[in-house]
Amino acid sequence: MRFLLLNHIQNAKQSLKANRMRSILTMLGITIGVASITAILSLSSGLTSIVRSQVDALGGTIAVVRPEAPAASSRNTLEQLTAGQQFATSSLTDADIAALEHIEHISAVAPLMVLHGQIKGTSAGPADTPVVATTPQLKSVSGLVLTEGQFLDPNLSSATAVIGPQLSVDLFGTEDSIGQSVQFKGSSFTVIGVLKRTNSPINYNNVDLDEALLINLDSGRALNQGVSHIQQINLQINSVANLQTTVAEANKVLLKAHANQADFTVMSGEEIAQPASQIFSALATMSVIIAAISLVVGGIGIMNILLVSVAERTREIGIRKALGASNRDIIAQFLIESLAFSIGGGIGGYLLGYLAAFIISNLFLTFDPAITWQIALVAFVVSVVVGTLFGLYPAARAARKDPISSLRQYD
C-alpha cells in the first residue's frame, strides 16, 4: 500500500513536470480563489486584532454598550464609514447613562454622541468631520493622552473643546492650537486641549480621534435640538475579575429600563472588536463570491486536464489493470494527480494572498494583516476539497475503462 502511494505521487510529479505550462494554467484558477480567501481573512483578522489589542492595553476592563445594529446589506455596510453611523436613531438615553453609573464595580461611564459636519478655524476642515459630544470620564476610560492643555471639565464653560492633532493641523496649520476658536453649526468653541496623536483611525470608539473635535455632552445636545443621540456608552470596570458579572448586571439593568426589549448590546473583550470589522465582512462576502467562481473555474480546469490525461494514457491504464491494478488503485492515481494540481495552486494562492494583503495594508490601511494557522488550514482544506470533488469524475472514468479495449486502442 505504501509502495503504491509513493508510486502514485511519483506519477503525479512526472505528470506535472511533463506539461509545465499546462499545469501552471490549470492551477491558476485555484490560486486566484485561495488568494482571495487568504487576503480577506488575514485583513479581517488583522482588523479584529488591532481593536482587541486596544481593549487589552486598557487592562481588559472595558465594556461597551451600543444600540442594536439593524440588519444591513453588504452594499449599505460599505457605504458606512464608521459603525456609529449605522444608527439613524439610537435606543440609548440619558436615563441609561444614569442607571449605569449606579451599578456596583463600574468606576466610570463615558457616553459618545457623534455629530458630523464642517468645522471652521483659520481654515475650513473636511465636510464630514466627527464632533464627539462626551463627558470628562472618556479620558480615563479610553486612556486618552494630551500633548498640551487640559481635557473637558464640567467646571469650565460648555463652549470649550479638545481637538485632535490632525484636525488642529487642518484648521490652524499647527498642532499648537490652545486658545484658538472653532465654529461648528453656528456655535463657537475655544480649544483648551490637544490630544496626542494615536494614528488609529480604526478603534473601538469608531471615531478617528486624531481628526475629531471633542465637546461636552450638554453642548452636543444643544447642537442636536436638545436631543441626545448616543451611539455608544463606554464602561470602565474596577477590575478584570468583576468584568463578566458587571456586564451581566448592566445588561439586566438596561433590559429593565427598556421594558424587556433588547434594542441594545453590551459587549466586552473580543466582542467589542466584531462590529469594527463590518466593512471587511461585506468585502469578505464579495471575496467569497469571487473566490467561489475562481475555484469552480479552477476545478473545471483540473477536471478538463485530467479527462485529457485519461484519454492520452488509455494504454497505460490498460497495462496497469492487466498487471493487477484494481479500480481503487486507478482512482487513487488520478485523485492524487488532481490533488497535486489543487494543493499546488492552493500553496501559490496562500502566498499570493498574503503578498496582496501586505501590499493593500501598506498602501491603504493602518494595520497589518494577521498571520494565523487557521487561515493556512482554510486554504489547505479548500484546496483538498476542490481537488477531490473535481477529480472524482475523471478518476472514476479512468477506472471504468476495460483493460482489453484500452490495450487494443493503440495497436
C-alpha positions as CSV (number, residue, x, y, z in Angstrom):
1,M,0.0,0.0,0.0
2,R,2.8,2.4,0.9
3,F,4.7,1.5,-2.3
4,L,1.5,2.2,-4.4
5,L,1.0,5.5,-2.7
6,L,4.6,6.6,-3.4
7,N,4.2,5.3,-6.9
8,H,1.1,7.4,-7.4
9,I,2.8,10.5,-6.0
10,Q,5.8,9.9,-8.3
11,N,3.5,9.6,-11.3
12,A,1.7,12.8,-10.3
13,K,5.0,14.6,-10.1
14,Q,6.1,13.4,-13.5
15,S,2.8,14.4,-15.0
16,L,3.1,18.0,-13.7
17,K,6.7,18.2,-14.9
18,A,5.9,16.8,-18.4
19,N,3.4,19.7,-19.1
20,R,4.7,22.6,-17.0
21,M,2.8,25.3,-18.7
22,R,-0.5,23.3,-18.8
23,S,0.0,22.5,-15.1
24,I,0.5,26.2,-14.2
25,L,-2.5,27.4,-16.2
26,T,-4.6,24.6,-14.6
27,M,-3.6,25.7,-11.1
28,L,-4.3,29.4,-11.8
29,G,-8.0,29.3,-11.0
30,I,-7.3,27.6,-7.7
31,T,-4.5,30.1,-7.0
32,I,-6.8,33.1,-7.5
33,G,-9.6,31.7,-5.4
34,V,-7.4,30.8,-2.5
35,A,-5.5,34.1,-2.7
36,S,-8.8,36.0,-2.4
37,I,-9.8,34.0,0.6
38,T,-6.4,34.4,2.3
39,A,-6.2,38.1,1.7
40,I,-9.6,39.0,3.1
41,L,-9.3,36.6,6.1
42,S,-5.9,38.0,7.0
43,L,-7.1,41.6,6.7
44,S,-10.2,40.9,8.7
45,S,-8.2,39.1,11.4
46,G,-5.8,42.0,11.5
47,L,-8.6,44.5,11.9
48,T,-10.1,42.5,14.7
49,S,-6.8,42.0,16.5
50,I,-5.9,45.7,16.4
51,V,-9.2,46.6,18.2
52,R,-8.7,43.8,20.6
53,S,-5.2,45.0,21.4
54,Q,-6.6,48.4,22.2
55,V,-9.0,47.0,24.7
56,D,-6.3,44.8,26.2
57,A,-4.0,47.8,26.5
58,L,-6.6,49.4,28.9
59,G,-6.3,46.4,31.2
60,G,-9.2,44.4,29.7
61,T,-11.6,46.2,32.0
62,I,-13.6,48.0,29.3
63,A,-17.2,47.2,28.3
64,V,-19.2,48.9,25.6
65,V,-22.9,49.5,25.2
66,R,-24.3,50.1,21.7
67,P,-27.7,50.3,20.1
68,E,-28.7,47.0,18.5
69,A,-27.5,47.3,14.9
70,P,-30.2,46.9,12.3
71,A,-29.7,44.3,9.6
72,A,-27.9,45.9,6.7
73,S,-26.9,44.7,3.2
74,S,-23.3,44.4,2.1
75,R,-23.8,47.5,-0.1
76,N,-25.2,49.6,2.8
77,T,-22.3,48.4,5.1
78,L,-19.7,49.6,2.5
79,E,-21.3,53.0,2.4
80,Q,-21.0,53.4,6.1
81,L,-17.7,55.0,7.1
82,T,-18.0,54.0,10.8
83,A,-20.1,51.7,12.8
84,G,-21.5,54.6,14.7
85,Q,-23.2,55.9,11.5
86,Q,-25.3,52.8,11.3
87,F,-27.9,54.1,13.7
88,A,-30.3,56.6,12.2
89,T,-31.9,56.6,15.7
90,S,-30.4,55.4,18.9
91,S,-32.2,53.4,21.6
92,L,-29.7,54.7,24.3
93,T,-30.9,57.5,26.5
94,D,-29.6,59.8,29.3
95,A,-31.6,57.6,31.7
96,D,-29.5,54.7,30.6
97,I,-26.3,56.6,31.5
98,A,-27.7,57.4,34.9
99,A,-28.7,53.8,35.5
100,L,-25.3,52.5,34.6
101,E,-23.5,55.0,36.9
102,H,-25.2,53.4,39.9
103,I,-24.1,49.8,39.1
104,E,-21.5,48.4,41.5
105,H,-18.0,47.9,40.2
106,I,-18.5,50.4,37.3
107,S,-15.9,53.2,38.1
108,A,-16.6,55.4,35.0
109,V,-19.3,55.9,32.4
110,A,-18.5,57.8,29.2
111,P,-21.2,58.3,26.6
112,L,-20.3,59.1,23.0
113,M,-22.7,61.2,20.8
114,V,-21.1,61.7,17.4
115,L,-22.2,64.5,15.1
116,H,-20.7,65.2,11.7
117,G,-20.2,68.5,9.8
118,Q,-17.7,71.1,8.7
119,I,-15.6,72.8,11.4
120,K,-14.1,76.2,10.7
121,G,-11.0,77.7,12.2
122,T,-8.4,79.7,10.3
123,S,-9.2,77.3,7.5
124,A,-12.2,75.1,6.9
125,G,-12.0,71.4,7.8
126,P,-13.4,68.4,5.9
127,A,-17.2,68.4,5.4
128,D,-17.8,65.3,7.5
129,T,-15.5,66.0,10.4
130,P,-16.6,64.0,13.5
131,V,-17.6,66.0,16.6
132,V,-17.8,63.8,19.7
133,A,-20.0,65.0,22.5
134,T,-19.0,63.2,25.7
135,T,-18.0,63.6,29.3
136,P,-14.7,64.1,31.1
137,Q,-14.7,60.4,32.0
138,L,-13.8,59.5,28.4
139,K,-10.2,60.5,29.2
140,S,-9.7,57.7,31.8
141,V,-12.0,55.1,30.1
142,S,-10.2,55.3,26.7
143,G,-6.8,56.2,28.1
144,L,-6.5,59.4,26.2
145,V,-3.3,61.5,26.5
146,L,-3.0,65.2,25.8
147,T,0.2,66.8,24.4
148,E,-0.9,70.2,25.9
149,G,-3.8,71.8,27.7
150,Q,-6.5,70.0,29.6
151,F,-9.4,67.8,29.0
152,L,-13.1,68.6,29.2
153,D,-14.2,69.8,32.7
154,P,-17.7,70.4,34.0
155,N,-16.4,73.4,35.9
156,L,-15.3,75.1,32.7
157,S,-17.5,76.8,30.2
158,S,-19.6,74.5,28.0
159,A,-18.1,76.4,25.0
160,T,-14.8,74.6,25.3
161,A,-13.4,71.8,23.2
162,V,-10.5,69.3,22.9
163,I,-9.1,68.9,19.4
164,G,-7.4,66.0,17.6
165,P,-3.8,66.8,16.3
166,Q,-4.6,66.2,12.7
167,L,-7.8,68.4,12.8
168,S,-5.7,71.1,14.5
169,V,-3.3,71.0,11.6
170,D,-6.1,71.1,9.1
171,L,-7.8,74.1,10.8
172,F,-4.8,76.1,12.0
173,G,-1.7,74.6,10.3
174,T,-0.2,73.5,13.6
175,E,-0.9,71.2,16.5
176,D,-0.4,74.1,18.9
177,S,-3.9,75.5,18.8
178,I,-4.6,76.2,22.5
179,G,-6.8,79.2,22.9
180,Q,-7.9,79.2,19.2
181,S,-11.6,79.4,18.4
182,V,-13.5,76.9,16.2
183,Q,-17.0,77.2,14.8
184,F,-19.4,74.3,14.3
185,K,-23.1,74.6,13.3
186,G,-23.2,78.3,14.3
187,S,-21.6,77.7,17.7
188,S,-18.1,78.8,18.8
189,F,-15.8,76.7,20.9
190,T,-12.4,77.5,22.5
191,V,-9.7,74.9,22.2
192,I,-8.4,74.0,25.7
193,G,-6.5,70.8,24.9
194,V,-4.8,68.9,22.1
195,L,-4.9,65.1,22.0
196,K,-1.7,63.1,21.5
197,R,-1.6,61.6,18.0
198,T,-2.7,57.9,18.0
199,N,-2.6,57.0,14.3
200,S,-5.5,54.7,15.0
201,P,-8.4,55.6,12.7
202,I,-9.9,52.1,13.4
203,N,-10.7,51.7,17.1
204,Y,-13.5,50.5,19.4
205,N,-14.8,54.1,19.7
206,N,-15.5,54.0,15.9
207,V,-14.1,57.6,15.6
208,D,-10.7,58.7,14.4
209,L,-9.8,60.9,17.4
210,D,-6.8,62.4,15.5
211,E,-9.3,64.1,13.2
212,A,-12.1,64.8,15.7
213,L,-13.3,67.6,18.0
214,L,-14.4,66.7,21.5
215,I,-17.1,68.8,23.2
216,N,-19.2,68.5,26.3
217,L,-22.3,66.3,26.1
218,D,-24.6,69.2,27.0
219,S,-23.2,71.2,24.1
220,G,-23.8,68.2,21.8
221,R,-27.5,68.1,22.9
222,A,-27.8,71.8,22.2
223,L,-26.4,71.3,18.7
224,N,-28.9,68.5,18.1
225,Q,-32.0,70.4,19.0
226,G,-31.8,69.3,22.7
227,V,-32.0,65.6,21.8
228,S,-29.4,63.1,22.9
229,H,-28.3,60.8,20.1
230,I,-25.9,58.4,21.9
231,Q,-24.1,55.9,19.7
232,Q,-22.1,54.3,22.4
233,I,-21.5,54.2,26.1
234,N,-18.1,53.1,27.4
235,L,-17.9,51.5,30.8
236,Q,-14.8,51.1,32.9
237,I,-14.9,48.2,35.4
238,N,-12.8,48.4,38.5
239,S,-11.2,45.0,37.9
240,V,-11.0,42.2,35.4
241,A,-12.4,39.8,38.0
242,N,-15.6,41.8,38.1
243,L,-15.9,42.3,34.3
244,Q,-18.3,39.5,33.4
245,T,-20.6,39.9,36.4
246,T,-20.8,43.6,35.9
247,V,-21.6,43.2,32.1
248,A,-24.4,40.8,33.1
249,E,-25.7,43.3,35.7
250,A,-25.5,46.2,33.1
251,N,-27.5,44.0,30.6
252,K,-30.1,43.3,33.3
253,V,-30.5,46.9,34.3
254,L,-30.8,48.2,30.8
255,L,-33.2,45.4,29.8
256,K,-35.5,46.5,32.7
257,A,-35.2,50.2,31.6
258,H,-36.1,49.2,28.0
259,A,-39.2,47.3,29.0
260,N,-37.5,44.0,28.4
261,Q,-36.8,44.9,24.8
262,A,-33.2,44.0,23.8
263,D,-32.6,47.0,21.5
264,F,-29.0,47.4,22.8
265,T,-25.9,45.3,23.1
266,V,-23.4,45.1,26.0
267,M,-20.0,43.9,24.8
268,S,-16.7,43.1,26.4
269,G,-13.4,41.6,25.3
270,E,-13.3,40.2,21.8
271,E,-17.0,41.1,21.2
272,I,-16.0,44.8,21.1
273,A,-13.9,44.1,18.0
274,Q,-16.5,42.4,16.0
275,P,-18.6,45.4,14.9
276,A,-15.5,47.2,13.8
277,S,-14.9,44.6,11.1
278,Q,-18.3,45.1,9.4
279,I,-16.9,46.8,6.3
280,F,-14.5,43.9,5.9
281,S,-17.4,41.5,6.5
282,A,-19.0,43.0,3.4
283,L,-15.8,42.7,1.5
284,A,-15.4,39.2,2.7
285,T,-18.9,38.3,1.2
286,M,-17.8,39.7,-2.2
287,S,-14.5,38.0,-1.9
288,V,-16.1,34.6,-1.2
289,I,-18.2,35.0,-4.3
290,I,-15.2,35.9,-6.4
291,A,-13.2,33.0,-4.8
292,A,-16.1,30.6,-5.4
293,I,-16.2,31.5,-9.1
294,S,-12.4,31.2,-9.4
295,L,-12.4,27.9,-7.5
296,V,-15.2,26.4,-9.7
297,V,-13.4,27.6,-12.9
298,G,-10.1,26.1,-11.5
299,G,-11.9,22.9,-10.6
300,I,-13.4,22.6,-14.1
301,G,-9.9,23.2,-15.4
302,I,-8.5,20.4,-13.3
303,M,-11.3,18.1,-14.5
304,N,-10.7,19.0,-18.1
305,I,-7.0,18.4,-17.9
306,L,-7.5,15.1,-16.2
307,L,-10.0,13.9,-18.8
308,V,-7.5,14.8,-21.5
309,S,-4.9,12.9,-19.5
310,V,-7.1,9.9,-19.1
311,A,-7.6,9.8,-22.9
312,E,-3.9,10.2,-23.6
313,R,-3.0,7.5,-21.1
314,T,-5.6,4.9,-22.0
315,R,-3.0,2.3,-22.9
316,E,-1.1,3.0,-19.7
317,I,-4.3,2.4,-17.8
318,G,-4.9,-0.9,-19.7
319,I,-1.4,-2.1,-18.9
320,R,-1.7,-1.2,-15.2
321,K,-5.1,-3.0,-14.9
322,A,-3.7,-6.0,-16.8
323,L,-0.9,-6.3,-14.3
324,G,-3.4,-6.4,-11.4
325,A,-4.2,-2.8,-10.6
326,S,-7.7,-2.5,-9.1
327,N,-10.3,0.2,-9.9
328,R,-9.4,1.6,-6.5
329,D,-5.8,1.9,-7.5
330,I,-6.6,3.7,-10.7
331,I,-9.0,6.1,-8.9
332,A,-6.3,6.8,-6.3
333,Q,-3.7,7.5,-9.1
334,F,-5.8,10.2,-10.8
335,L,-7.2,11.6,-7.5
336,I,-3.6,12.2,-6.3
337,E,-2.8,14.0,-9.6
338,S,-5.9,16.1,-9.1
339,L,-4.9,16.9,-5.5
340,A,-1.4,17.8,-6.8
341,F,-2.9,20.4,-9.1
342,S,-5.2,21.8,-6.4
343,I,-2.8,21.8,-3.5
344,G,-0.1,23.3,-5.7
345,G,-2.5,26.1,-6.7
346,G,-3.5,26.4,-3.0
347,I,0.0,26.9,-1.8
348,G,0.6,29.5,-4.5
349,G,-2.7,31.2,-3.7
350,Y,-1.9,31.3,0.0
351,L,1.5,33.0,-0.6
352,L,0.0,35.4,-3.2
353,G,-2.9,36.2,-0.9
354,Y,-0.6,37.3,1.9
355,L,1.5,39.3,-0.5
356,A,-1.6,41.1,-1.7
357,A,-2.8,41.6,1.9
358,F,0.5,43.3,2.9
359,I,0.5,45.5,-0.2
360,I,-3.1,46.6,0.4
361,S,-2.2,47.2,4.1
362,N,0.9,49.3,3.4
363,L,-0.8,51.4,0.7
364,F,-4.3,51.9,2.0
365,L,-4.7,50.7,5.6
366,T,-3.2,51.5,9.0
367,F,-2.9,47.9,10.3
368,D,-1.1,44.7,9.3
369,P,-2.8,41.5,8.2
370,A,-2.8,38.7,10.7
371,I,-0.8,35.5,10.1
372,T,-2.6,32.6,11.8
373,W,-2.6,28.8,11.4
374,Q,-6.4,28.9,10.9
375,I,-6.1,30.8,7.6
376,A,-3.5,28.3,6.4
377,L,-5.9,25.5,7.4
378,V,-8.7,27.1,5.5
379,A,-6.5,27.4,2.4
380,F,-5.4,23.8,2.6
381,V,-9.0,22.4,3.2
382,V,-10.4,24.4,0.3
383,S,-7.7,23.1,-2.0
384,V,-8.2,19.5,-0.9
385,V,-12.0,19.7,-1.3
386,V,-11.8,21.2,-4.8
387,G,-9.2,18.7,-5.9
388,T,-11.2,15.8,-4.6
389,L,-14.6,16.9,-6.0
390,F,-13.4,17.8,-9.4
391,G,-11.0,14.8,-9.6
392,L,-13.5,12.1,-8.8
393,Y,-15.3,12.0,-12.2
394,P,-12.1,11.7,-14.3
395,A,-10.7,9.2,-11.9
396,A,-13.9,7.1,-12.0
397,R,-13.9,7.3,-15.8
398,A,-10.4,6.0,-15.9
399,A,-11.2,3.2,-13.5
400,R,-14.2,2.1,-15.6
401,K,-12.0,1.5,-18.7
402,D,-11.9,-2.1,-19.9
403,P,-8.2,-3.3,-19.9
404,I,-8.5,-5.3,-23.1
405,S,-10.1,-2.4,-25.0
406,S,-7.5,0.0,-23.6
407,L,-4.6,-2.2,-24.7
408,R,-6.2,-2.6,-28.1
409,Q,-6.8,1.1,-28.7
410,Y,-3.3,1.9,-30.0
411,D,-2.5,-1.4,-31.6
